[in-house]
Amino acid sequence: MRYAFRLAELLGHTPDRRKRPGTIKAIVEHTGLDRHQVASLLKNEAKYIPLDALSRLCDYLIDQGHATADQLPGALFAVNAENFWEQLARRSDIEIVVGVRQGEGNNSPENAMVVASDSVLVGELLNGISTLGGVAKHIGEGPESNATTSVPMPDRIQQSLVWSPGQVTLEDARARATEVFEGFTEAQGDRGMVCIGSVKSNPAVELLFSDAFGCTPFVTEDDVDDVSARSCPFFLRYRDSDPKPGAASAGMRLSKNMDAPEPGFYYEKDDGTWEYAGGQGKDTALVFYLFHEALGRLDMVLSGFSGRATRLLAKTLAIRGEEFWPPVYHEAGVQVGAFLVQYDDAESKPSRDDLLYNTGGAAKIMPLSREAIARRMARR
């Protein structure tokens, strides 16, 4: 069992100095602790903490009204997850963000809709969180279990809707997505956001990727001089017929001098070269998550390139969720999971029954390059 130190979470501290100025200085002045030690504790990087330092921090939290005496020191510690579904279930608040499209008729809520494939994925997400991927019923069984064993569960799960590109003006779609995403990032406490879909249908996905990799959202990088300058270690190439909102994580070319000839996902390898994840008779989906241990904050994207890939991803999460763990990158209190899932095309022609029964398909789960992610994290 691994523990995380929650000082930053209790203080509502983020690494952005513009948002939380003076946190380290205030703690140092009140407690007399070393500045570097405080910085390390805020980042959940400290290997140990002396009891004297722990006592001083508890006094500071009580004096400043961040916690009460009966909550400490326990409130400073949290259990880190040990599998994919537990990572979600241990969040106190989960916000699921889904793109909405406007149906035919007048612009009213009665004509707005969520795509059926996204709904299938949301349903499986809720099932996985509430049952830990089906293993919750076994917790507490066995000779080593005890009566205090409990199943982690969020206190609240909510859904937020954003406009899909092409349904309203780009400005309105981005404004709504920004409102939702900033509300999440500026909140305090243990929380998680799960964005369903790709940038084609959910602009909050672009905000999440931009925040994760430190780039400007909604600004294309198709014109970078070299593909190594791309901010994201993966890239979604639009279909020619798709809406093409400006995005750092998607577009039509990998760079000025490198084409992306086929629609679908591309990804960077260890050596810095890029590869296409699709191919003849292939479809793909993306699972991405970033967890800030010190903040207790989880950002996640579940995205199929097509409706079929989205439905198949729901099935894969249901039966093979454990294969999206461990994270491919874990440094300085930050965990990043990034996986592409490749599916073979169906042998028969698509039909409505595919949606109703979602029979599944052979899936190849591919962890993305740790080195490619580390390169991005180093230059944030």
DAFENFEN-V323473 format. One record per pair of residues at least 4 apart in sequence whose C-alpha atoms are under 6 Angstrom apart, sorted by the first residue. I is the first residue (numbers start at 1). GAP is how many residues later the second one is. D is the distance in whole Angstrom. If there is no record, write none. Layout:
BEGIN
I:GAP:D
I:GAP:D
END
This chain:
BEGIN
2:77:6
2:78:5
3:75:5
3:76:5
3:77:5
4:73:6
4:74:5
5:39:5
5:71:6
5:72:5
6:70:5
6:71:6
6:288:5
7:35:6
7:69:6
8:4:6
8:5:5
8:34:5
8:286:6
8:287:6
9:180:6
9:286:4
12:176:5
13:7:6
17:4:5
27:4:6
28:4:5
28:5:5
31:25:6
40:5:5
40:6:5
41:5:5
43:251:6
44:250:5
44:289:6
45:287:6
61:5:5
61:6:6
62:5:5
62:6:5
71:4:6
81:5:5
81:6:5
83:242:6
84:241:6
85:44:6
85:47:5
86:4:6
89:40:5
89:63:6
89:64:5
89:65:6
90:62:5
91:63:6
91:99:5
91:100:5
92:62:4
92:63:5
92:98:5
92:99:6
93:61:6
93:62:6
93:63:5
93:64:6
93:98:5
94:63:5
94:97:6
94:98:5
94:99:6
95:62:6
95:63:5
95:64:6
95:98:5
96:63:5
96:97:6
96:98:5
96:99:6
97:62:6
97:63:5
97:64:6
97:98:5
98:63:5
98:98:5
99:62:6
99:63:5
99:64:5
99:65:5
99:102:6
99:103:5
100:13:6
100:14:5
100:62:6
100:63:5
100:64:5
101:11:6
101:12:5
101:63:6
101:66:6
102:9:6
102:10:4
102:65:6
103:8:5
103:9:5
117:190:5
117:193:6
117:194:5
121:193:5
124:190:6
127:4:6
128:4:5
128:5:4
131:5:5
132:4:5
140:5:5
140:9:6
141:4:6
162:14:6
162:15:6
163:10:5
164:37:5
164:38:5
170:4:6
171:4:6
174:4:6
177:26:6
177:27:5
178:4:6
182:4:6
190:106:5
190:107:6
191:106:5
192:105:6
192:106:4
192:107:6
193:106:5
194:106:5
194:107:6
195:106:5
196:106:5
197:5:6
197:106:4
198:4:6
198:105:5
199:4:5
199:6:6
199:7:6
207:10:6
210:4:5
210:5:5
210:7:5
214:166:5
218:28:5
218:29:4
219:27:5
219:28:5
219:29:6
220:26:5
220:27:5
220:28:5
221:27:5
222:31:5
222:32:6
222:33:5
223:32:5
223:33:5
224:31:5
224:32:6
225:31:6
226:29:6
227:27:6
227:28:5
232:17:6
233:34:6
233:35:5
233:139:6
234:32:6
234:33:4
235:14:5
235:15:5
235:30:6
235:31:5
236:14:4
236:28:6
236:29:5
237:13:6
237:14:5
237:15:5
237:26:5
237:27:5
238:13:6
238:14:6
238:25:5
239:24:5
253:6:5
253:7:5
254:4:6
254:5:6
254:6:6
265:12:6
266:9:6
266:10:4
266:11:6
267:7:5
267:8:6
268:4:6
268:5:6
268:6:4
269:4:6
269:5:6
269:100:6
270:99:6
270:101:5
270:102:6
278:4:5
278:5:6
281:63:6
281:64:5
282:61:6
282:62:5
282:63:5
283:59:6
283:60:5
284:21:6
284:25:6
284:57:5
284:58:5
284:59:6
285:18:6
285:19:4
285:20:6
285:24:6
285:55:6
285:56:5
286:16:6
286:17:5
286:53:6
286:54:5
287:14:6
287:15:5
287:51:6
287:52:5
288:12:6
288:13:5
288:49:5
288:50:4
289:10:5
289:11:4
289:47:6
289:48:5
290:8:6
290:9:5
290:45:6
290:46:4
291:6:6
291:7:4
291:43:6
291:44:5
292:4:6
292:5:5
292:42:5
293:40:5
304:5:5
304:6:4
309:4:6
312:48:5
316:4:5
317:4:4
327:8:6
327:9:5
327:10:4
328:9:5
328:42:6
329:6:6
329:7:5
329:41:6
330:4:6
330:5:4
338:30:6
339:27:5
339:28:4
339:29:5
340:26:5
341:23:6
341:24:5
342:21:6
342:22:5
343:19:6
343:20:5
353:4:6
354:4:5
END
